[in-house]
Amino acid sequence: MDLFYLFLSQFGAVQVMILSSKLIQNDRVMLAMMNSWLISLTQFAFVHIITTSTYSAPEKLFFSGLGGSLGVGSGWWIYNRFLHKEK
């Protein structure tokens, strides 16, 4: 179960970092500031899971890498689908 939570925490961390980057690029600073709390939460969860899990390093690396790569795509999609404002 730890590997699933590791995947979710990395997925979420990368997703909210992508959202933050896109928000800053488009001068939506207040949303980016609120989003930073989600970045802190997901990074805290990631570090906690990595340090307390008994799985091997390659297993942890695989699931965190998979979560991160899928987080990039979903963060981009969410921003473009729901948050992007045409100038």
Backbone hydrogen bonds, N-H to C=O, Kabsch-Sander energy under -0.5 kcal/mol:
donor,donor_aa,acceptor,acceptor_aa,energy
5,Y,1,M,-2.1
6,L,2,D,-2.6
7,F,3,L,-2.4
8,L,4,F,-2.5
9,S,5,Y,-2.6
10,Q,6,L,-2.2
11,F,7,F,-2.7
12,G,8,L,-2.7
13,A,9,S,-2.3
14,V,10,Q,-2.5
15,Q,11,F,-2.2
16,V,12,G,-2.6
17,M,13,A,-1.8
18,I,14,V,-2.4
19,L,15,Q,-2.3
20,S,16,V,-2.2
21,S,17,M,-2.3
22,K,18,I,-2.5
23,L,19,L,-2.6
24,I,20,S,-2.5
25,Q,21,S,-2.2
26,N,22,K,-1.3
27,D,24,I,-1.8
28,R,23,L,-2.8
29,V,27,D,-0.6
32,A,28,R,-1.9
33,M,29,V,-2.6
34,M,30,M,-2.0
35,N,31,L,-2.4
36,S,32,A,-1.2
37,W,34,M,-1.2
38,L,34,M,-0.6
38,L,35,N,-0.7
39,I,35,N,-1.7
40,S,36,S,-2.2
41,L,37,W,-2.3
42,T,38,L,-2.6
43,Q,39,I,-2.3
44,F,40,S,-2.3
45,A,41,L,-2.3
46,F,42,T,-2.3
47,V,43,Q,-2.4
48,H,44,F,-2.4
49,I,45,A,-2.6
50,I,46,F,-2.6
51,T,47,V,-2.3
52,T,48,H,-1.5
53,S,49,I,-1.9
60,K,56,S,-2.3
61,L,57,A,-2.8
62,F,58,P,-2.4
63,F,59,E,-2.2
64,S,60,K,-2.3
65,G,61,L,-2.5
66,L,62,F,-2.5
67,G,63,F,-2.0
68,G,64,S,-2.3
69,S,65,G,-2.4
70,L,66,L,-2.1
71,G,67,G,-1.9
72,V,68,G,-1.7
73,G,69,S,-1.3
74,S,70,L,-2.2
75,G,71,G,-2.4
76,W,72,V,-2.1
77,W,73,G,-2.2
78,I,74,S,-2.8
79,Y,75,G,-2.2
80,N,76,W,-2.5
81,R,77,W,-2.4
82,F,78,I,-2.7
83,L,78,I,-0.8
83,L,79,Y,-1.6
84,H,79,Y,-2.2
